[in-house]
Amino acid sequence: MTDPIRVLLVDDHAMLRAGFRTILDLQPDITVIGEAGTGSEAVELAATLQPDVITMDVQMPDMDGLEATRRIGADPRITASVAIVTTFDRDDYLFAALDAGASGFLLKNAGPEELVAAVRALAAGDGMLAPEVTRRVLRRFADPAGSAPSTVSGPSTGSGADPGRAPATALPTAGPSEPLTERESEVLRLVAEAWSNAEIAAELYIGEATVKTHVSRILQKLGARDRVQAVVLAHRLGLH
């Protein structure tokens, strides 16, 4: 029996954290190991508790969730994947979250099943975007000549950070380090359609371990951090 997915909940509203805990702790493969009410607490607990997945609010006192995500990603001791969970359906938050290192983005009006699916996806290294924002991400990144998404730069000490005033994204703009093989291109196309490794394996009649190897090679060639960023880059570079 595998160890349960260890989750750290970060939100300045205790009632929301309690709701998330109830949903996640009902799952046999997930356990909530801690809660934080500010970004700085999140950074500290991420280092001490070593969760597998962190659900991160954006607007919080002391340090916002985007800066906390950036600091967590910069700490080599922390291997957790971060899912931004916010009330605000705003492009600046979305693209700033991706640039800060988040591997998922959900809205707080998502259903319990979406929260659970996101935690499992991030724990598996898959990444996840809410269905209602995926199309905007791909459209925004598909045109390299278009306006680049905004990000937040530098420390933030409160919930009033303005992502729109920050520099453009740090996503790579060059092509892959070496061409994708025909099979890798097939896998990338299915990844872009939000297929799981198991679904890709069944569709292509290959083993799930082989799919994981192809995904790892795709990420390496694209210089992508995770599957979410690989999809963004694929659409930007016309590789899908």
LODRENLO-403571 format. One record per residue (C-alpha): x, y, z; residue in one letter. Coordinates in steps of 0.5 Angstrom, whole numbers, padded with zeros to 4 digits, always signed. Layout:
! LODRENLO-403571
XYZA...
! end
This chain:
! LODRENLO-403571
+0000+0000+0000M+0003+0007-0002T+0004+0013+0003D-0002+0018+0002P-0001+0024-0001I+0001+0029+0004R-0003+0036+0003V-0001+0043+0006L-0007+0048+0006L-0006+0055+0005V-0011+0060+0006D-0013+0066+0011D-0020+0064+0012H-0020+0058+0017A-0027+0056+0015M-0025+0055+0008L-0019+0051+0010R-0024+0047+0014A-0028+0045+0008G-0022+0043+0004F-0019+0039+0010R-0026+0035+0010T-0026+0034+0003I-0019+0031+0002L-0019+0027+0009D-0025+0023+0006L-0020+0021+0001Q-0016+0014+0003P-0010+0016-0001D-0010+0024+0002I-0008+0027+0008T-0008+0034+0010V-0002+0035+0015I-0002+0042+0016G-0005+0049+0015E-0003+0056+0014A-0006+0063+0014G-0001+0067+0011T+0004+0066+0005G+0010+0067+0010S+0007+0061+0014E+0006+0057+0008A+0014+0058+0006V+0016+0056+0013E+0011+0050+0014L+0013+0047+0007A+0020+0047+0009A+0019+0043+0016T+0013+0039+0014L+0015+0037+0007Q+0008+0036+0004P+0007+0033-0003D+0002+0038-0005V+0000+0045-0003I-0006+0049-0004T-0005+0056-0004M-0009+0062-0004D-0007+0069-0007V-0009+0074-0003Q-0007+0074+0004M-0004+0078+0009P+0004+0078+0011D+0006+0075+0004M+0001+0074-0002D+0001+0067-0005G+0004+0068-0011L+0011+0071-0008E+0010+0065-0003A+0010+0060-0009T+0016+0063-0012R+0020+0062-0005R+0017+0055-0004I+0020+0054-0012G+0026+0057-0010A+0028+0053-0004D+0032+0046-0006P+0029+0043+0000R+0022+0043-0002I+0019+0039-0007T+0012+0040-0006A+0008+0042-0012S+0003+0048-0011V-0004+0049-0014A-0007+0056-0014I-0014+0056-0011V-0017+0063-0012T-0024+0067-0012T-0021+0071-0017F-0022+0069-0024D-0016+0074-0027R-0011+0073-0032D-0006+0077-0029D-0006+0072-0023Y-0007+0066-0027L+0000+0068-0031F+0003+0070-0025A+0002+0064-0022A+0005+0059-0028L+0011+0064-0028D+0012+0063-0020A+0012+0056-0021G+0005+0053-0020A+0003+0047-0023S-0004+0048-0022G-0010+0053-0022F-0017+0052-0019L-0022+0057-0018L-0026+0056-0011K-0032+0055-0014N-0030+0049-0017A-0033+0042-0014G-0030+0038-0009P-0028+0033-0014E-0024+0038-0018E-0020+0039-0012L-0019+0032-0011V-0017+0031-0018A-0012+0037-0018A-0009+0034-0011V-0008+0027-0014R-0006+0030-0021A+0000+0035-0018L+0002+0029-0013A+0003+0025-0020A+0007+0030-0023G+0002+0032-0028D-0001+0039-0027G-0008+0041-0027M-0011+0048-0030L-0019+0049-0028A-0023+0047-0035P-0025+0054-0035E-0018+0057-0035V-0015+0052-0040T-0017+0055-0046R-0015+0062-0044R-0008+0060-0043V-0007+0056-0049L-0010+0062-0053R-0006+0067-0050R+0001+0063-0051F-0001+0061-0058A+0001+0067-0061D+0009+0069-0060P+0008+0076-0062A+0002+0077-0058G+0002+0081-0051S+0006+0077-0046A+0003+0075-0039P+0004+0079-0033S+0008+0076-0027T+0009+0079-0020V+0017+0080-0019S+0020+0082-0012G+0018+0081-0005P+0010+0082-0004S+0008+0084+0004T+0001+0084+0003G-0005+0082-0001S-0005+0089-0005G+0000+0086-0010A-0001+0088-0017D+0001+0083-0022P+0000+0087-0028G+0005+0092-0027R+0011+0086-0027A+0015+0084-0032P+0013+0079-0038A+0013+0071-0037T+0020+0068-0036A+0017+0062-0040L+0022+0060-0046P+0021+0062-0053T+0026+0058-0057A+0024+0051-0060G+0026+0045-0057P+0033+0043-0055S+0032+0037-0060E+0026+0035-0065P+0021+0031-0062L+0020+0024-0064T+0014+0022-0068E+0012+0018-0061R+0013+0024-0057E+0009+0029-0061S+0003+0024-0060E+0004+0024-0053V+0005+0031-0053L-0002+0032-0057R-0005+0028-0052L-0002+0031-0046V-0005+0038-0049A-0012+0035-0049E-0011+0033-0041A-0011+0026-0042W-0007+0022-0036S-0001+0017-0037N-0006+0011-0036A-0011+0014-0042E-0005+0015-0046I-0002+0008-0045A-0009+0005-0047A-0009+0010-0053E-0002+0008-0056L-0002+0001-0054Y+0004+0002-0050I+0006+0001-0042G+0005+0007-0037E+0012+0007-0035A+0014+0008-0043T+0009+0014-0043V+0012+0017-0037K+0019+0016-0040T+0016+0020-0046H+0014+0025-0042V+0020+0026-0038S+0024+0027-0045R+0019+0032-0048I+0020+0036-0041L+0027+0036-0042Q+0027+0038-0049K+0022+0043-0048L+0026+0046-0042G+0019+0046-0039A+0018+0045-0031R+0012+0041-0032D+0006+0038-0036R+0002+0045-0035V+0008+0049-0038Q+0010+0044-0043A+0003+0045-0046V+0003+0052-0046V+0010+0052-0049L+0007+0047-0055A+0002+0052-0057H+0006+0058-0057R+0011+0054-0061L+0006+0051-0066G+0008+0044-0063L+0001+0041-0062H
! end
